[in-house]
Amino acid sequence: MTEPATTTATLPPRPTVPAFTRLPARSLVVVEGEDALKFLDGLVSGDLDPVAEGRACYGALLTPQGKILHDLIVARAGEGRLLVECATGLAADLIRRLTLYKLRAKVKIAPAAGLAVAVAFGPGVQGAGLAVQGDGNDVLQVPDPRRDGLGLRLWGPEAALEAFAADTGLTPVPEAAWHLHRIEAGVPEGPEDLPPEQGLALEHDLDRLNGVAFDKGCYVGQEVTTRSKFRGQVRKRLFVVDATDGAPLPAPGTPVMAGEREAGQLRSAIGPVGLALLRIDRTTEATDGSGPALTAQGLTITARPRTDG
């Protein structure tokens, strides 16, 4: 990710026109074969029914104990062919784990050679996906399934992505502008926000981001995830946080304190704006003044109100 800004004055500008940037920290894996959809649906936490209808799905591959391993966006790219977006640094691990579950399923799993990930976002970016020709190669527009208006994932060869952006009038912006956009929308992405095997799906808001289907059949980690939901055992949530003096937030994983007690951990940040996994009770106390303020390495931070509770 782009290095955090040093002051609020150097935050990347929020786009006022349709914007474009490449996301080298995201990659694509191909799962193809007659059992591809059924195979993934039995593993991933999200609802893959929209994929069969030509839309995208968000979800995660979890451990049997319900902890997040990989955050994924899945979409169809032809009959019996699915593209799975994941963190670049974890793509080999994803392929390895999917292969372990393959057994007799009629699927092939491999890196999507030659394909890259970009994003279009900002005012005027529409939420309808389609394939558009660019330099003889298809660029697949995938409406981001996590939040309405978040943007479009663009999947295709690098040269085709650049040509598509130019042909459609998208304005190139720094990658940090995208991360600020998604952070302020409360959307985690990749291992800085979702460190493998360190947090549960509901704690990291996958249920609020269309990433958990409570009405589908079995998937890995379903029992723990469902029990947490219906027993009301979610004591932590992701919050958008701000450093009150405008200084850059410390690195992901830095403890957030409420007085002498730990309240959670920071996740990714751009300058003074970031995400943090926080205990709900201690964050509420800090916000309403009934408890100590939240701090991280001596910086006072404030949690923005959650719009969805």
N, C-alpha and C positions, 0 to 999 in steps of 0.2 A: 504494500500500500504506500502511497505517496507520504512523505514525511509530514508530521503535523505542523501546522503554522505556528509561529511563535507568539503572535498576538491576534486579537480579533480583527485588527486592521488588515492582516494578511490572509484571512480566510479566503478560499477560492470564491469568486463571485457566483451567486446563484443564477442559473441561466434564465434569461428573459425571452429566449427563442429556443426552438427545438435543438437539442445538443446531442453530441456524439462523443464517445470515448471507448477505446479498447480496454479490455479487462484481462491482462495477462495472468492474473492470479486465478482465473477460472478456465476450465478446460472441458472437453466433451468426450464422452465414452459412448460407443455404439453397442446396443443390445439388439440383436436381430434374430429372426427365426419365427416359426409359427407359434411358439409358446411365449414370445417376448413379453406381451402385455400381461398375461396371466402370471408369468414368472416374477416380474417386478412387483405386481400388485400384491403378491404374497410376502413381500419383503419390506416394502416402503410404507411409511406411516400415513402418507396422503392418499387421497381418492384418485385413482387412475382412470375412472370413468370418463372425465373430460378429455383425456388423451385419445380415447377411441373415437371421440367426436371432433377431433382436430384441434383441441385446445391444450393448454399446458397444465401440469400438475406440480405442486410444491410439496416436498416431504423430506423425510430423513431416513437413513438406514440407522437403526438403533442396535444396541447390544440387547441380549435377552433380559438384562436388568433395566432396560428402558433408557439408557444413556445414549446421547447422540454420538454417532461416528462420522456421518457425512450428511451435509445439507445438499439437497438435490432439486433441480428443476428438470422435468421430463416432458418431452413432446415427441410427436410422431413425425418422422421424416421419410414417409413412404410406407407401403404395405409391409407389415411385419418388421419394420425398422424403427427403433426408438433411439433418440439422442438424449443422453443424460448429462446435464451440466453439473460439475462438481469443482472442488478446490484443486487447482493444478498440482500443488504439492502432495495431495492425497489421492490422486487419480490411480496410481499403481496399487495402492492399498484397496481402493474401491473395487478395482478389477479383480484383485486377489480374493476379496471377500465374496463378491458375487459368484466367482467361479467355484468357491467352496460350496455354495448353495445350489449350484447348477444341477447336480446329480443327473437325472435322465431327461431334464427339460431340453426341448429342442431349440436351443438358443446358442448364439455365438457372442462373445463379449470381447471387445478390443478397444484400444484408443481410437478416436475419430481422427485418423491421420489427415493432416492438411486443413483442419477446421479450427477456427478461433472464435472467441466470444467478444462481443462488444455490446454497448447499450445505447439506446436512444431515450432521452428523457427531457423533461421540461415542458413549458407551455406549447400546446399545439401538437404534441405527440399523441397519436390516437391509440386506442386500445384494441384495434382489430388487426389480427395477424394474417399474413399472406406471404407467398413466395414471390420474389422479384428477381428478374434476370439481371446479372451484373457481370460483365466481361465473360459471358458464357457460363457462369456458375450461379447456382441459386443461393440467395441469401434468405434464410428463414427468419421471419420476424415472429418472435414468441412473446405475446403479451405477458408481462410479469404477473404470475398468479398470486403473489403475496399480498399486494394491496392495489386497489383501483387507482389508476393514475401514476403508479410508480414508474412506468416506462415500458420499453420493449427490449427484450434480449434479442440480439442479432447474432446469428450463427452462420458461419460460412468461411471460405478461404480469406486470408487477410487482405489480399488485393481486391477481392470482390466486396469486402466490407468497406474498404476505403472508397471504392468506386460508388457503392450504394449511398454512402454518406454524402458524397459530392453531388450525385445525381438527384438526391431528394432534398438538398439544401440544408442538411444538418450541419451545425456549427461545431467544429472540434473544440473540446474543452479539456482541461487537465483531469486526470483520473480522480483526483481529490474532490472535484466538484460532484462527481457521482456519489462518492462515499459520504460526503456531507449531506447530499439529498436523501440517501437511504437511511443514514443515521438519524436525521431529524424526523424521518417517518417511522422510526422505531424498528427498523428491519435489520436483523443480524445477517452476516454473510461470511462464511469461511471460518477457519480455525481460530482467528483472533477473537471472534465473537462466540463461536461454538467449539471450544477446545474439545477434541475427541475424548470420550469416556469421562468427561468431567461434569456433565449437567444433564438434566432431564428435559424432554421435549417441551413440556408445559411451562417449566421455569423460563425457558427461552422463547416463549410466546408462539411456538409453532401452531398451537391451536387457534390463536388469534390471526394467524397469517395463512390460513387455509392449508396448513401442513399436517393436520391430524384428522383422520376420518374415524369417528366413533361408531359409525353404522356399517362398516365394511367387515369382511371376514378377517381371519387371523393374519397378523404380520409379526415380525420379530420385535419383541418389546411391548406388544400390545397389552399384556396383562397389567404390567406396572403402570403404563400410561393411562389406561382406563380406570384403574383403581385410584390413581391420584386425582383424576377428574371428579369421580363420583363420590369420593370420600372427602373432598375439599382439602386435600393435603398439599396444595401448592402454596408454599410460604415465601417463595422468592419469585420475582418477575424482572424482566428487562425494563429499564427506565432510560430515557434520554436525560443526560446530565450536562450541566454547564459549570465550568470553573468561574467562580464569581469575580475574580480579578482579571479575567481574560487571558491568563497564562495557559500554556499548553498542558493538557492533561497527561499524567504519567502513562507508562506503558501498560498494555493489556495484562491483566493478572494482578495488578497492584491492588492491595487490600483497600477497601473503603471502610473507614472507621466511624462509629457513632460514639464519641467519647472514647472510653477504653474498650468498647465492645466492637467486634467486627460486624459490619453490616452487609458486606458483599465484596465484589471485585469489579474493577474496571474492565471494559472490553475495548473495542476499537474506538479511535477518536481522530478527529481532524481539528487540530488546534485545541481550543477550549471547549469543544462540543464533542460528546461521545455517548457511548452506551455503557451501562453498568448493570450487572446482575445484583440485585439488592433485596434484602429482606423487606417484605412489605411493611411489617410492624415498625421497624426502626426508621424506615423511610417516611412513614406517616408521622411518626413522632417528630422527626427533624423538620418536616414541612409545616406542621401545625404549631411548632414551638413547645410541645410538651416534652421533648427530649433533646439531646445534644445535636448540634449540626453535623452534617456529614463532611468528612475530610479524607483526602488521599495524599499521602506524603506531605502533609502540612497545608495543602491547598483546600480551601473551603469549596465544596461543590453543592449545587442545588439540583434536585430532581424535578423535571418538568411533569406537570399533571398528565396522567395517562387518559387518553380519550375513550378507552374501552374498559375502564375499571382496573 
